[in-house]
């Protein structure tokens, strides 16, 4: 994968995570997910898992030693 493609994917992922974090369409309802988690908490936990996966991918793929100073 070229560095240009990695950079494009990094920006796209970062913007997507920001939009998902702000989530203007998400209005939590008083509903339980899996019978124990409030819907908003489940959404935020899912977002954190996605953010962690993005961070792992970013540090492994985009942030490389040969690209640095």
C-alpha positions, 0 to 999 in steps of 0.5 A: 500500500502506498504512503498516499493511500495510507494517508488517505485512509488515515484521514478518512478513518479519523473523520469517520470516528469524529462524526461517529463520536459527535453522532447528531442523529443518535438519540438514546432511548431507554432501552437495554442492549443484551439486557444489561447495557443502556443503549447509549453506553453500548454505543460509546463502548462500541465507539471506543473499540473502533477508536482503539482498532483505528489507533492500532492500525494507524500506529502499525501502518501509517506511522512508520520509522522510515517516514519520520524525521 
